[in-house]
């Protein structure tokens, strides 16, 4: 059975769990990280020397790093659908997975921590506003890309939608002012219709 270490409200764990749900894989998830701790234990460090989440054990094969895990599970279980069989399509999926995470997410997490993990008295309003502005600008690139596409790669959902979907959930769930991004909103509404996305990615922020 596939084992996954990580807490449900971690965005990196959510990426993996969403795909597991879509693929209908049997799994066991073990709480780890945050209030559950355990990341500095020798047994965990033997699997994941970075002391982060998620980590998986697929019948004795262990690995870490959320995007790598998503690619592995998709290639093993869903080549031709979640894992594009065409090299160029696969490269575009990789492109969107990594670009959005390195751009929008880093600013979104700054705003999230400021608004949801910092007392009102200690918040840096300027830093939060700047981070949200940059995040909105980054997401506008995806909005434009989705103006003529149902999903990131075209008509069919793929691994390329997973990091963006988890990031966008937070963008719409946070109590903030947002620029109008209609194509992003329409794409996100399609994700909301997916049971696995609702179960594993739409975890309440508080």
C-alpha positions as CSV (number, residue, x, y, z in Angstrom):
1,X,0.0,0.0,0.0
2,X,1.1,3.6,-0.7
3,X,2.0,5.5,2.4
4,X,2.1,9.2,2.6
5,X,3.6,11.3,5.5
6,X,2.3,14.8,5.9
7,X,-0.5,16.9,7.4
8,X,-3.7,17.5,5.5
9,X,-3.4,21.4,5.5
10,X,0.0,21.4,3.9
11,X,-0.2,22.6,0.3
12,X,2.6,20.3,-0.8
13,X,0.8,17.3,0.8
14,X,-2.5,18.4,-0.8
15,X,-0.9,18.2,-4.3
16,X,0.0,14.6,-3.8
17,X,-3.2,13.6,-2.1
18,X,-5.4,15.2,-4.7
19,X,-3.7,13.1,-7.4
20,X,-4.0,10.0,-5.3
21,X,-7.7,10.7,-5.0
22,X,-8.1,11.2,-8.7
23,X,-6.3,8.0,-9.4
24,X,-8.3,6.0,-6.8
25,X,-5.1,4.5,-5.2
26,X,-5.2,2.7,-1.9
27,X,-3.2,4.7,0.6
28,X,-2.4,5.3,4.2
29,X,-1.7,8.9,5.3
30,X,0.4,9.4,8.4
31,X,0.2,12.8,10.2
32,X,3.6,14.4,10.2
33,X,5.0,17.9,10.4
34,X,3.6,21.1,12.0
35,X,1.8,20.2,15.3
36,X,2.4,16.5,14.7
37,X,6.2,16.8,14.5
38,X,8.2,13.6,13.8
39,X,10.3,15.1,11.0
40,X,13.5,15.0,13.0
41,X,13.1,11.3,14.0
42,X,15.8,9.0,12.6
43,X,13.3,6.7,10.8
44,X,11.8,9.7,9.0
45,X,15.2,11.3,8.2
46,X,16.3,8.0,6.7
47,X,13.5,8.4,4.2
48,X,13.7,12.1,3.8
49,X,16.9,13.9,4.8
50,X,15.4,17.3,4.2
51,X,13.1,16.9,7.2
52,X,10.1,18.2,5.2
53,X,6.8,16.9,3.9
54,X,5.5,15.0,2.0
55,X,7.3,11.7,1.8
56,X,5.9,8.6,0.3
57,X,6.7,4.9,0.5
58,X,5.4,3.0,-2.5
59,X,5.9,-0.7,-1.5
60,X,9.5,0.0,-0.4
61,X,10.3,2.8,-2.8
62,X,10.6,6.0,-0.9
63,X,10.9,9.5,-2.3
64,X,10.2,13.2,-1.3
65,X,9.5,16.6,-3.0
66,X,5.9,17.1,-4.0
67,X,6.2,17.8,-7.7
68,X,8.5,14.8,-8.1
69,X,6.0,12.6,-6.3
70,X,3.2,13.9,-8.5
71,X,5.2,13.2,-11.6
72,X,6.1,9.7,-10.4
73,X,2.6,8.7,-9.4
74,X,1.1,10.1,-12.6
75,X,3.7,8.4,-14.8
76,X,3.3,5.1,-13.0
77,X,-0.5,5.1,-13.0
78,X,-1.8,7.5,-15.6
79,X,0.5,7.9,-18.6
80,X,-1.5,9.4,-21.4
81,X,-3.9,11.2,-19.1
82,X,-2.5,12.9,-16.0
83,X,1.0,12.3,-17.2
84,X,1.1,13.3,-20.9
85,X,2.7,10.7,-23.2
86,X,3.8,13.4,-25.7
87,X,7.2,14.9,-24.7
88,X,6.2,18.4,-25.6
89,X,2.9,18.4,-23.7
90,X,4.7,16.9,-20.8
91,X,7.3,19.6,-20.9
92,X,4.6,22.3,-20.9
93,X,3.0,20.6,-17.9
94,X,6.4,20.7,-16.1
95,X,6.7,24.3,-17.1
96,X,3.5,25.4,-15.5
97,X,4.0,23.2,-12.4
98,X,7.3,24.8,-11.5
99,X,6.8,28.4,-12.8
100,X,3.7,29.1,-10.8
101,X,5.0,27.5,-7.7
102,X,8.2,29.6,-7.8
103,X,6.4,32.8,-8.7
104,X,2.8,33.1,-7.3
105,X,3.2,30.7,-4.4
106,X,6.1,32.4,-2.8
107,X,4.2,35.6,-2.6
108,X,0.9,34.0,-1.7
109,X,2.5,32.2,1.3
110,X,4.0,35.6,2.5
111,X,0.5,37.1,2.5
112,X,-1.1,33.9,4.0
113,X,1.4,33.8,6.9
114,X,0.9,37.5,7.5
115,X,-2.9,37.3,7.5
116,X,-3.5,33.9,9.1
117,X,-0.4,33.2,11.2
118,X,0.5,36.6,12.5
119,X,-1.4,38.7,15.1
120,X,-3.1,41.9,13.8
121,X,-0.8,44.0,15.9
122,X,2.4,42.4,14.4
123,X,1.3,42.3,10.7
124,X,3.4,44.0,8.1
125,X,0.7,45.5,6.0
126,X,3.0,46.8,3.3
127,X,4.6,43.4,2.8
128,X,1.3,41.7,2.6
129,X,-0.1,44.2,0.1
130,X,3.1,43.9,-2.0
131,X,3.0,40.1,-1.9
132,X,-0.7,40.1,-3.0
133,X,-0.1,42.5,-5.8
134,X,2.8,40.3,-7.2
135,X,0.7,37.2,-6.7
136,X,-2.2,38.7,-8.7
137,X,0.2,39.8,-11.4
138,X,1.6,36.3,-11.7
139,X,-1.9,34.7,-11.7
140,X,-2.9,37.0,-14.5
141,X,-0.4,35.2,-16.7
142,X,-2.2,32.0,-16.0
143,X,-5.6,33.7,-16.5
144,X,-4.5,34.8,-20.0
145,X,-3.2,31.3,-20.8
146,X,-6.6,29.9,-19.8
147,X,-8.5,32.2,-22.0
148,X,-8.6,29.7,-24.8
149,X,-8.1,26.5,-22.8
150,X,-10.3,24.4,-20.5
151,X,-7.3,23.2,-18.5
152,X,-3.6,24.1,-18.4
153,X,-2.7,21.8,-21.3
154,X,-5.9,22.1,-23.3
155,X,-9.2,20.2,-23.1
156,X,-8.0,17.6,-20.6
157,X,-6.8,17.9,-17.0
158,X,-3.3,16.8,-16.3
159,X,-0.5,17.0,-13.7
160,X,0.1,20.6,-14.9
161,X,-3.1,21.7,-13.2
162,X,-2.2,20.3,-9.8
163,X,0.1,22.9,-8.2
164,X,-1.9,25.8,-9.8
165,X,-5.1,24.3,-8.5
166,X,-3.8,24.1,-4.9
167,X,-2.4,27.6,-5.1
168,X,-5.6,29.0,-6.6
169,X,-7.7,27.5,-3.8
170,X,-5.9,29.6,-1.3
171,X,-6.1,32.7,-3.5
172,X,-9.9,32.4,-3.6
173,X,-10.3,31.2,0.0
174,X,-8.3,34.1,1.6
175,X,-10.3,37.1,2.7
176,X,-8.6,39.6,0.4
177,X,-9.3,41.9,-2.5
178,X,-8.6,40.3,-5.8
179,X,-8.3,41.5,-9.4
180,X,-10.8,40.2,-11.8
181,X,-9.4,37.1,-13.5
182,X,-12.4,35.6,-15.2
183,X,-10.6,32.7,-17.0
184,X,-8.8,31.7,-13.9
185,X,-12.1,31.8,-12.0
186,X,-13.9,29.6,-14.6
187,X,-11.0,27.1,-14.6
188,X,-11.1,27.0,-10.8
189,X,-14.9,26.4,-10.8
190,X,-14.3,23.3,-13.0
191,X,-11.8,22.1,-10.4
192,X,-14.3,22.6,-7.6
193,X,-16.6,20.1,-9.4
194,X,-14.0,17.3,-8.9
195,X,-14.6,15.3,-5.7
196,X,-10.9,14.5,-5.1
197,X,-10.1,18.2,-5.3
198,X,-12.8,19.1,-2.8
199,X,-11.7,16.4,-0.4
200,X,-7.9,16.9,-0.5
201,X,-7.2,20.4,-1.7
202,X,-10.0,22.5,-0.3
203,X,-9.0,22.3,3.3
204,X,-10.2,25.2,5.4
205,X,-7.4,27.7,5.9
206,X,-8.0,28.4,9.6
